Structures are given as structure tokens and as C-alpha cells.
Amino acid sequence: MKLKISSWGLRYLAYGELDLVKEATTERNWMRAHIPHLIRPVPFLWVNWKEDTLKRQSIESALQLYDSLSDESQEFKNFKKYQWFSAGELEKLEPEIGDKVNQGGAIYYDTNVDDARLTIETLKEAVIRGADVISYCKVNGYITEKDKIIGIKCQDLENNKDFNIKGTLIVNATGIWSDDLLNNYPENISKPLIRPTKGVHLIYKRQHIKNENCVIIRSVSDVRGIFVLPRDNFSIIGTTDTDFKGDITNPFCGKEDADYLINSVKFHFPNAKIGYENLVATYVGVRPLVKEIGKSEIEVSRKHLIFFNKNGLISIAGGKLTTWRKMAEDLFEMVTKNQIFSDKTQVKGFSKQKFLIGLEQEEWQESLNHHKINLDDKVIHHIYQQYGRGAIKIMKLIEKEPNLGEKIIDENDFIKAEIFYILPHELTTHLIDLFCRRTEMSLFIDHKKSSQAAETVADLMALEYSWSKEKKKMEIRHYLEYVEKTVSFI
């Protein structure tokens, strides 16, 4: 999991990685055009803080270059160009940052995204186009023939059964687990390949910080930039960037991580009322950075790497969430150059296709006028931005059963109809999948109310899946144990 931002390639300008910035921003623009409900423009505020060494000229030069790399000679453009504001104007735009502004600041635009929904929707688009998808499957080894990998040995984790899958080409695209499945390292590849770094995020109700934009602040402990990102009624604070040695499958926020973020926000937002007592949730992601000798965590490039080993396994590692499509296209180009599939060719950019789930705001409004469902405006906005065309199906479910418009928790916008849309369409095996990997309920439902929410959702899943009482209790316990670990430092 990441900060829920698509792009922020701006930081890589400082390291001279102009190609990476251009790649990330142009991919962001394509997604915003073709998955409009899910890739949403957000104003970012780059303040010229009094303690900053960067002055107005440097900030404006960086943003001019950022906008140019994004839009020049591109079919898809960014939402808006940057704009500079004086210190007095910033007081009106972002009143809570007080008197810490020097020469003013600039508003520029990136986007936010629910990364879990982007992943799920991408898988569904692949299935529509003929792909097969398996969930809860572990790879335990390779099938080889004459020293060439021709398949994988798999384990069905739900039924504890072993099975094999054979193929002409096996791709190792496993992120932080890349080293576990890379059996032979080419001479020019670092061993280990992956340098995992931990990124921690805190979530508060927005009323406790009162940020109007996504404000970029500086850590009071080091030079790292931190975002205070608005998401409807909430603010997401993040992120840290530290080498991680723990269990990469289950990383959690610690007291030191939380204090690092809280102290920096309080310094830049002097009136912020944030602490352990009103923390809504935490979440942590582990970045699969490609190892570069002699560089700190923050300096390691986010470029991706693609290579074959002597057994014919092709691996792809590194990269950014925003560049997922380009990474896949680059891999396909390498496969084509090696003539593995002689009958397969591609045109550059061929996968920049509109997602079938994508829904424009105008079409959504037409659907609302047709269905005449009595729902709170915030709930209507929520289901549109999370599900796109799927929101129309959710509306139809509510038409048939109006009680499905009821909220899971009164203070949040999640509703019961979402559950009955997700279960038949998205291979949702467990309760924790629904909270963490299909919706953002684990992030925006206060951890103190997790038990109430888990009971409500488990009842709905038990109805759909015919769970026994024991099965339902086990699913609830498993999810609540996870929640407890996310806030164990309190």
C-alpha cells in the first residue's frame, strides 16, 4: 500500500531522472483520461517555508519543468498548470499553516487513487480480455526441462492442494518477493535484488488538521518531504522511507514511525489536534526498490528493471505504481525482441485503452436521474469514485432491496450494497480481503469501531457464502487481530 497518489514524480527532478518523471506523469495523464472515476485530480501545495533552502525561483523552475515533461507532445494532458500564490494569498488558501511561510507557494496538480481498486480493476479488465486469474495461490518452485523453466509448482492455500501450471514463458513479477523466486542471478544483477523500504501512513479526521490541499511539509527530523493529503473527510499523513528488515508480508506502524509523522505535522500545522487518542488508522507498505550500492533509501531510483536469467525466467522489479502499464509494455517489448512468441506483435502504447469499468461524471449523472435512488450525496460520490461503471450495478441492487443502501457505520460512507457487488465479481475469499483489498474500510473506519463494522460485514458475507457460526467468528477474529497490530503502539 502506498500514499494513494498516482505519480508524484516531482521528487525525482532533484536526482536528474527526467525520463522517469516524464514516464510517470504521462502514465498518470493516460489513467486520468481512461479511468476517470478512480484517478482523481488533487491540488498539491508546495510552500516556500521559512526554514527551506529552496526559494521561489527554484520552486517555479521545477514546476515549469514538471508541467512541461507531463504535457509536451502528449495526447493526454495534466488537469491544470501550476500557479504561484503570495504569502498573503496562501493564508486564505491554507489558513492553518500560520506564519511559517516565506515567499508564498505554488499549487500544482497530481492525482489520488485507491491502489487496491486499481489493482482489482486491472485484473478484471484482463479477465474480460481472456486472462485467467487465481487467488490464494502460492508458488513453491519451478518445473524445468533441460535447465529451462517450463512451468511452476503451485499450492492452493484454501484447499491445501498442489497443482502445476505450464507455459511457454514464466514471468517473475512478485515485487518484494522477487528474490524468493529468482533462482539464478545474472552476473550483472545484484544479489539480493530487492532493497525493501518501509512507508508508514497515519489517518486522521480532516477536522483535526483542517488542511484544504495536499500540503507538502518537511520532516522536523530529516529533510524528507511528507504529504498531508486530503481524502474527503480524512487526512492521510505520509510517508516514512526506511530500510526494512522485518516480516515483509506483515509490516506495521511502530511508535517511532507515528511520532516522526505527528511531530512534523504539528510543527507545520500549529493548531492541529492530532495524537494517539484520535488516530483513525495506520497502514504500512513495503517498497520493492532495486538495490543500488552506496545510495540512501530516499536516493534509490524508482526505475524498473527487466532481465532474463539462464533458465529462461524473465523478471521485472522496481518501478512505481503509476508506471504499471508502461512496465508491462516494456516487458512485452523484451519478449518480442527475443522472439519467444513469433506470432505476437504490438504497437507502442497499444495498452493505453479505456477501461471498460471507466465512467465519466456526465454518464453517472444520467444514470442517477434514471434510477432516482434516495441516497446521501456523499454516499453517491463515494460509490462513483470507487466503482465507476460498477456503481450503476450497485444502484440497481439498492433499487431491488432498498435496505442495501444502509451504511456499514453511520459516520462513514460505505454501504451494504457494495458488499453484494464485490462478492460475486471480485474473488473475495475472506473478511480481511473485503476490508483491506477491495474497499478502504480498514483505513477510514475508526479502529475503535472495527468490531462493530466487522460483525456487520461478516453477517452479509455469511449470508452470501453460507458460512457457519464458527467460520464467521474465525473470520472476524482474524481481521480484528490485524487491526490490533496496526495500532499496537497506542
C-alpha positions as CSV (number, residue, x, y, z in Angstrom):
1,M,0.0,0.0,0.0
2,K,1.2,3.5,-0.8
3,L,0.2,7.1,-0.1
4,K,-2.8,6.8,-2.6
5,I,-1.1,9.2,-5.0
6,S,-0.7,8.5,-8.7
7,S,2.7,10.0,-9.9
8,W,4.5,12.4,-7.6
9,G,7.4,12.1,-9.9
10,L,8.4,15.7,-8.9
11,R,10.9,14.5,-6.3
12,Y,13.0,12.7,-9.0
13,L,13.8,16.0,-10.7
14,A,16.3,16.6,-7.9
15,Y,18.2,13.5,-9.0
16,G,18.1,14.3,-12.7
17,E,15.8,11.4,-13.6
18,L,13.9,13.4,-16.2
19,D,13.0,10.2,-18.2
20,L,11.3,8.7,-15.1
21,V,9.4,11.9,-14.4
22,K,8.1,12.1,-17.9
23,E,7.2,8.4,-17.9
24,A,5.3,8.7,-14.6
25,T,3.4,11.9,-15.4
26,T,2.4,10.8,-18.9
27,E,1.1,7.5,-17.5
28,R,-0.8,9.4,-14.8
29,N,-2.4,11.5,-17.5
30,W,-3.4,8.5,-19.5
31,M,-5.0,6.9,-16.5
32,R,-6.9,10.0,-15.6
33,A,-8.4,10.1,-19.1
34,H,-9.3,6.4,-19.3
35,I,-10.2,5.6,-15.6
36,P,-11.6,9.0,-14.7
37,H,-13.6,7.9,-11.6
38,L,-10.5,6.3,-10.0
39,I,-7.7,8.7,-10.9
40,R,-8.8,12.0,-9.4
41,P,-7.0,15.4,-9.6
42,V,-5.8,16.8,-6.3
43,P,-4.2,20.3,-5.7
44,F,-0.8,20.0,-4.2
45,L,0.6,22.9,-2.3
46,W,4.4,23.4,-2.4
47,V,5.1,26.0,0.3
48,N,8.2,28.1,0.4
49,W,8.7,27.5,4.1
50,K,10.9,29.9,6.1
51,E,13.3,27.1,7.0
52,D,13.6,26.0,3.4
53,T,16.8,26.4,1.4
54,L,14.8,26.4,-1.9
55,K,13.5,29.8,-3.0
56,R,10.7,30.9,-5.3
57,Q,12.8,30.8,-8.4
58,S,13.9,27.2,-7.8
59,I,10.3,26.0,-7.0
60,E,8.8,27.7,-10.1
61,S,11.6,26.3,-12.3
62,A,10.9,22.8,-11.0
63,L,7.2,23.1,-11.6
64,Q,7.6,24.6,-15.0
65,L,9.7,21.6,-16.0
66,Y,7.3,19.2,-14.3
67,D,4.3,20.5,-16.3
68,S,6.4,20.5,-19.5
69,L,7.5,16.9,-19.1
70,S,4.0,15.9,-18.4
71,D,2.3,17.6,-21.3
72,E,4.7,18.3,-24.1
73,S,3.9,16.3,-27.3
74,Q,1.5,14.2,-25.4
75,E,-2.1,13.2,-26.3
76,F,-3.2,13.2,-22.6
77,K,-2.6,16.3,-20.5
78,N,-2.4,17.1,-16.8
79,F,-5.5,18.6,-15.1
80,K,-4.1,22.1,-14.8
81,K,-0.8,24.0,-14.9
82,Y,0.8,25.2,-11.7
83,Q,0.1,28.6,-10.2
84,W,2.1,30.7,-7.8
85,F,0.5,32.4,-4.8
86,S,1.9,35.1,-2.5
87,A,2.2,34.5,1.3
88,G,-0.9,36.6,1.8
89,E,-2.9,34.5,-0.7
90,L,-1.7,31.3,1.0
91,E,-3.1,32.4,4.3
92,K,-6.6,32.3,2.6
93,L,-5.9,29.0,0.7
94,E,-4.4,27.2,3.7
95,P,-5.0,29.2,6.9
96,E,-3.8,26.6,9.3
97,I,-0.1,26.7,8.3
98,G,0.2,30.1,10.1
99,D,3.2,32.3,9.9
100,K,5.7,29.8,8.7
101,V,5.5,30.9,5.0
102,N,8.4,32.8,3.4
103,Q,7.7,34.0,-0.2
104,G,4.4,32.1,-0.8
105,G,4.0,28.9,-2.6
106,A,2.6,27.1,-5.7
107,I,-0.4,24.9,-6.4
108,Y,0.2,22.1,-8.9
109,Y,-1.8,19.0,-9.7
110,D,-1.2,15.3,-9.3
111,T,-3.9,12.7,-8.6
112,N,-5.1,10.4,-5.8
113,V,-6.1,6.8,-6.4
114,D,-7.3,3.8,-4.4
115,D,-4.4,1.5,-5.3
116,A,-6.2,-1.7,-4.2
117,R,-9.2,-0.9,-6.5
118,L,-6.8,0.0,-9.4
119,T,-5.2,-3.5,-9.0
120,I,-8.6,-5.3,-8.8
121,E,-10.0,-3.4,-11.8
122,T,-6.9,-4.1,-13.8
123,L,-7.2,-7.8,-13.1
124,K,-10.9,-7.7,-14.1
125,E,-10.0,-5.9,-17.4
126,A,-7.5,-8.7,-18.1
127,V,-10.1,-11.4,-17.4
128,I,-12.6,-9.7,-19.8
129,R,-9.8,-9.9,-22.4
130,G,-9.2,-13.6,-21.9
131,A,-6.8,-13.9,-19.0
132,D,-7.2,-16.4,-16.1
133,V,-6.8,-15.2,-12.6
134,I,-6.1,-17.3,-9.4
135,S,-6.2,-16.0,-5.9
136,Y,-4.7,-17.5,-2.7
137,C,-2.2,-19.5,-4.7
138,K,1.5,-19.9,-3.7
139,V,4.4,-20.7,-6.0
140,N,6.6,-23.3,-4.3
141,G,9.1,-24.0,-7.2
142,Y,9.7,-24.4,-10.9
143,I,9.2,-27.2,-13.4
144,T,12.3,-27.5,-15.5
145,E,13.3,-29.4,-18.6
146,K,16.8,-29.4,-19.9
147,D,17.7,-26.5,-17.5
148,K,14.8,-24.4,-18.8
149,I,11.8,-23.3,-16.7
150,I,8.6,-24.6,-18.4
151,G,6.2,-24.2,-15.5
152,I,5.5,-23.5,-11.8
153,K,4.6,-25.8,-8.9
154,C,1.7,-24.3,-7.1
155,Q,-0.2,-24.7,-3.8
156,D,-3.9,-23.9,-3.4
157,L,-3.8,-22.3,0.0
158,E,-7.6,-22.5,0.6
159,N,-7.8,-26.3,0.0
160,N,-4.2,-27.2,0.7
161,K,-3.8,-28.9,-2.7
162,D,-0.8,-28.9,-5.0
163,F,-1.0,-28.4,-8.8
164,N,1.2,-27.4,-11.7
165,I,0.9,-24.8,-14.4
166,K,3.0,-25.0,-17.5
167,G,3.7,-22.2,-20.0
168,T,6.0,-21.1,-22.8
169,L,7.2,-18.2,-20.6
170,I,7.2,-17.7,-16.9
171,V,7.3,-14.1,-15.6
172,N,8.6,-13.2,-12.1
173,A,6.6,-10.1,-11.3
174,T,6.4,-10.6,-7.5
175,G,7.6,-7.2,-6.1
176,I,9.1,-7.6,-2.6
177,W,9.2,-11.4,-3.0
178,S,11.3,-11.2,-6.2
179,D,14.4,-12.7,-4.6
180,D,12.4,-15.7,-3.2
181,L,11.6,-16.7,-6.8
182,L,14.8,-15.7,-8.6
183,N,16.7,-19.0,-8.6
184,N,19.7,-17.9,-10.8
185,Y,21.1,-14.4,-10.8
186,P,22.7,-13.0,-13.9
187,E,26.2,-11.6,-13.4
188,N,25.1,-8.0,-13.8
189,I,22.3,-8.3,-11.2
190,S,22.7,-7.5,-7.5
191,K,22.1,-10.4,-5.1
192,P,19.8,-9.7,-3.3
193,L,18.0,-7.8,-6.0
194,I,15.4,-6.0,-3.8
195,R,16.0,-3.4,-1.1
196,P,12.8,-3.3,0.8
197,T,11.9,0.1,2.5
198,K,9.0,0.7,4.8
199,G,6.5,3.5,4.2
200,V,4.2,4.3,7.2
201,H,0.9,6.3,6.9
202,L,-1.4,7.8,9.6
203,I,-5.1,8.7,9.0
204,Y,-7.0,11.3,11.0
205,K,-10.3,13.0,10.5
206,R,-9.7,16.1,8.5
207,Q,-11.3,18.4,11.0
208,H,-8.3,17.7,13.3
209,I,-5.8,19.2,10.9
210,K,-8.0,21.3,8.6
211,N,-5.8,21.1,5.5
212,E,-7.5,22.3,2.4
213,N,-4.9,20.9,-0.1
214,C,-2.3,18.2,-0.2
215,V,0.3,20.2,1.7
216,I,4.0,19.2,1.3
217,I,5.9,19.6,4.6
218,R,9.4,18.8,5.7
219,S,10.2,16.3,8.4
220,V,11.5,18.0,11.6
221,S,13.9,15.1,12.0
222,D,15.4,15.0,8.5
223,V,15.0,16.5,5.0
224,R,12.3,14.1,3.8
225,G,9.1,15.5,2.3
226,I,5.9,14.4,3.9
227,F,2.4,14.8,2.5
228,V,-0.8,15.8,4.3
229,L,-3.2,14.5,1.8
230,P,-7.0,15.3,1.9
231,R,-9.3,12.4,1.2
232,D,-12.9,13.6,1.6
233,N,-13.4,13.8,5.4
234,F,-10.0,12.5,6.2
235,S,-6.3,13.4,6.0
236,I,-3.6,10.9,5.2
237,I,-0.2,11.7,6.5
238,G,2.9,10.0,5.0
239,T,5.2,8.7,4.4
240,T,8.4,7.4,6.0
241,D,11.2,5.8,4.0
242,T,13.5,3.5,6.0
243,D,15.2,0.2,5.2
244,F,13.1,-2.7,6.4
245,K,14.4,-6.0,7.9
246,G,11.2,-7.4,9.3
247,D,8.4,-9.6,8.0
248,I,7.7,-8.1,4.6
249,T,4.3,-9.8,4.5
250,N,3.0,-8.1,7.6
251,P,4.6,-4.7,8.3
252,F,3.1,-2.5,10.9
253,C,3.4,1.0,12.2
254,G,5.5,1.5,15.4
255,K,5.6,4.3,18.0
256,E,8.8,5.8,16.4
257,D,7.1,5.9,13.0
258,A,4.0,7.5,14.3
259,D,5.8,10.2,16.3
260,Y,8.0,11.0,13.3
261,L,4.9,11.9,11.3
262,I,2.9,13.5,14.1
263,N,5.6,15.8,15.3
264,S,6.3,17.1,11.8
265,V,2.6,17.8,11.1
266,K,2.2,19.7,14.5
267,F,5.2,21.9,13.6
268,H,3.7,23.0,10.3
269,F,0.1,23.0,11.4
270,P,0.4,24.5,14.9
271,N,-3.3,24.2,15.7
272,A,-3.6,20.5,14.6
273,K,-5.3,18.3,17.2
274,I,-3.7,15.0,16.5
275,G,-2.3,12.3,18.8
276,Y,-2.8,8.7,19.6
277,E,-6.2,9.2,21.2
278,N,-7.9,10.4,17.9
279,L,-5.9,8.3,15.4
280,V,-8.3,6.7,13.0
281,A,-6.0,4.1,11.4
282,T,-2.5,3.3,10.2
283,Y,-1.2,1.4,7.3
284,V,2.2,0.4,6.0
285,G,3.6,-0.5,2.6
286,V,7.0,-2.1,1.7
287,R,8.6,-0.7,-1.4
288,P,10.4,-3.2,-3.7
289,L,13.3,-0.9,-4.7
290,V,16.0,-2.3,-6.9
291,K,19.2,-2.3,-4.9
292,E,21.8,0.3,-5.7
293,I,25.1,0.2,-3.8
294,G,26.1,3.4,-2.0
295,K,22.7,5.1,-2.1
296,S,20.4,6.0,0.8
297,E,16.8,4.9,0.9
298,I,15.5,8.2,-0.4
299,E,18.1,8.3,-3.2
300,V,17.3,4.9,-4.7
301,S,15.8,5.2,-8.2
302,R,12.2,4.1,-8.8
303,K,13.1,2.9,-12.3
304,H,12.2,-0.7,-13.2
305,L,14.5,-3.4,-14.3
306,I,13.7,-6.3,-16.7
307,F,16.0,-9.3,-17.3
308,F,16.2,-12.9,-18.3
309,N,18.3,-15.5,-16.3
310,K,20.0,-18.6,-17.9
311,N,16.9,-20.7,-17.1
312,G,14.7,-18.6,-19.3
313,L,12.9,-16.9,-16.4
314,I,12.1,-13.2,-17.1
315,S,11.9,-11.0,-14.0
316,I,10.6,-7.4,-13.6
317,A,11.4,-5.5,-10.5
318,G,11.3,-1.9,-9.1
319,G,9.2,0.7,-10.7
320,K,6.2,2.7,-9.4
321,L,2.5,2.0,-9.1
322,T,1.9,4.8,-11.6
323,T,4.0,3.2,-14.3
324,W,2.5,-0.3,-14.1
325,R,1.2,-0.2,-17.7
326,K,4.5,1.0,-19.1
327,M,6.4,-1.6,-17.1
328,A,4.2,-4.4,-18.6
329,E,4.7,-2.9,-22.1
330,D,8.4,-2.8,-21.7
331,L,8.4,-6.4,-20.6
332,F,6.4,-7.4,-23.7
333,E,8.9,-5.5,-25.9
334,M,11.7,-7.5,-24.5
335,V,9.8,-10.7,-25.0
336,T,9.1,-9.7,-28.6
337,K,12.8,-8.9,-29.2
338,N,13.7,-12.4,-28.0
339,Q,11.1,-13.9,-30.5
340,I,9.6,-16.1,-27.8
341,F,6.2,-15.8,-29.4
342,S,6.8,-15.4,-33.1
343,D,3.2,-14.6,-34.0
344,K,2.8,-11.9,-31.4
345,T,3.5,-8.2,-32.2
346,Q,2.5,-4.9,-30.6
347,V,2.2,-1.3,-31.5
348,K,3.8,1.0,-28.9
349,G,1.2,2.3,-26.5
350,F,-1.3,-0.3,-27.6
351,S,-2.5,-0.9,-24.0
352,K,-3.5,2.7,-23.4
353,Q,-7.1,1.6,-23.8
354,K,-10.1,2.9,-21.9
355,F,-11.0,0.7,-19.0
356,L,-14.5,-0.9,-19.5
357,I,-15.2,-0.1,-15.9
358,G,-14.4,3.6,-16.5
359,L,-17.3,6.0,-16.1
360,E,-17.4,9.7,-16.9
361,Q,-19.2,12.0,-14.5
362,E,-21.8,13.0,-17.1
363,E,-22.9,9.4,-17.7
364,W,-23.0,8.8,-14.0
365,Q,-25.3,11.8,-13.6
366,E,-27.6,10.5,-16.3
367,S,-27.8,7.1,-14.5
368,L,-28.7,8.9,-11.2
369,N,-31.5,10.7,-12.9
370,H,-32.8,7.5,-14.3
371,H,-32.7,5.4,-11.1
372,K,-33.9,8.0,-8.6
373,I,-32.3,6.3,-5.6
374,N,-32.7,8.1,-2.3
375,L,-29.1,8.2,-1.1
376,D,-26.9,10.8,0.7
377,D,-24.9,12.9,-1.8
378,K,-21.6,11.8,-0.1
379,V,-22.5,8.1,-0.5
380,I,-23.4,8.7,-4.2
381,H,-20.0,10.4,-4.7
382,H,-18.2,7.6,-2.8
383,I,-19.6,4.7,-4.9
384,Y,-19.0,6.5,-8.1
385,Q,-15.3,7.3,-7.4
386,Q,-14.6,3.8,-6.1
387,Y,-16.5,1.6,-8.6
388,G,-17.1,3.6,-11.8
389,R,-19.5,1.6,-14.0
390,G,-19.9,-0.8,-11.2
391,A,-21.7,1.9,-9.2
392,I,-24.6,1.5,-11.7
393,K,-24.9,-2.1,-10.7
394,I,-24.8,-1.1,-7.0
395,M,-27.7,1.3,-7.7
396,K,-29.7,-1.5,-9.3
397,L,-29.1,-3.7,-6.2
398,I,-30.5,-0.9,-4.0
399,E,-33.5,-0.5,-6.3
400,K,-34.4,-4.1,-5.7
401,E,-33.6,-4.1,-2.0
402,P,-33.6,-0.5,-0.5
403,N,-32.1,-1.7,2.8
404,L,-28.8,-2.3,1.0
405,G,-28.4,1.5,0.9
406,E,-27.8,1.4,4.7
407,K,-24.4,2.4,5.9
408,I,-21.9,-0.1,7.5
409,I,-21.0,2.5,10.1
410,D,-23.1,5.7,10.4
411,E,-20.2,8.1,10.3
412,N,-18.7,6.6,7.1
413,D,-20.0,6.3,3.5
414,F,-19.6,2.6,3.0
415,I,-22.9,0.8,2.3
416,K,-24.1,-2.8,2.3
417,A,-24.8,-2.8,-1.4
418,E,-21.0,-2.5,-2.0
419,I,-20.5,-5.9,-0.3
420,F,-23.1,-7.6,-2.5
421,Y,-21.5,-6.1,-5.6
422,I,-17.9,-7.1,-4.6
423,L,-18.6,-10.7,-3.5
424,P,-19.7,-12.2,-6.8
425,H,-17.4,-10.1,-9.0
426,E,-14.0,-10.0,-7.2
427,L,-12.9,-13.3,-5.8
428,T,-13.3,-12.1,-2.3
429,T,-12.5,-15.1,-0.1
430,H,-12.1,-13.6,3.4
431,L,-13.4,-10.8,5.5
432,I,-10.0,-9.2,5.7
433,D,-9.9,-9.1,1.8
434,L,-13.1,-7.0,1.8
435,F,-11.8,-4.5,4.4
436,C,-8.2,-4.2,3.1
437,R,-8.0,-5.3,-0.5
438,R,-11.4,-4.5,-2.1
439,T,-12.5,-1.4,-0.1
440,E,-10.8,1.2,2.1
441,M,-12.9,0.3,5.2
442,S,-9.8,-0.7,7.1
443,L,-8.4,2.8,6.6
444,F,-11.4,5.1,7.1
445,I,-13.5,3.3,9.7
446,D,-12.1,4.2,13.1
447,H,-10.1,1.3,14.6
448,K,-12.2,1.7,17.8
449,K,-15.3,0.7,15.7
450,S,-13.7,-2.1,13.8
451,S,-15.5,-4.8,15.8
452,Q,-18.9,-3.3,15.0
453,A,-18.1,-3.0,11.3
454,A,-16.6,-6.5,11.1
455,E,-19.8,-8.0,12.7
456,T,-22.0,-6.2,10.2
457,V,-19.9,-7.2,7.1
458,A,-19.4,-10.8,8.3
459,D,-23.1,-11.2,8.6
460,L,-23.5,-10.2,5.0
461,M,-20.7,-12.5,3.8
462,A,-22.1,-15.4,5.9
463,L,-25.4,-14.9,4.1
464,E,-23.8,-14.9,0.7
465,Y,-21.3,-17.7,1.3
466,S,-23.4,-19.8,3.8
467,W,-20.8,-19.6,6.5
468,S,-21.2,-21.4,9.7
469,K,-21.2,-19.5,13.0
470,E,-17.7,-20.9,13.7
471,K,-16.4,-19.8,10.3
472,K,-17.9,-16.3,10.8
473,K,-16.3,-15.9,14.2
474,M,-12.9,-17.1,12.9
475,E,-13.1,-14.5,10.0
476,I,-13.9,-11.7,12.5
477,R,-11.2,-12.7,14.9
478,H,-8.6,-12.8,12.1
479,Y,-9.5,-9.3,10.9
480,L,-9.6,-7.8,14.4
481,E,-6.2,-9.3,15.2
482,Y,-4.8,-7.5,12.2
483,V,-6.4,-4.2,13.3
484,E,-5.0,-4.5,16.8
485,K,-1.5,-4.9,15.3
486,T,-1.9,-1.7,13.2
487,V,-2.3,0.4,16.4
488,S,-0.4,-1.8,18.9
489,F,1.9,1.1,19.9
490,I,-1.1,3.1,21.5
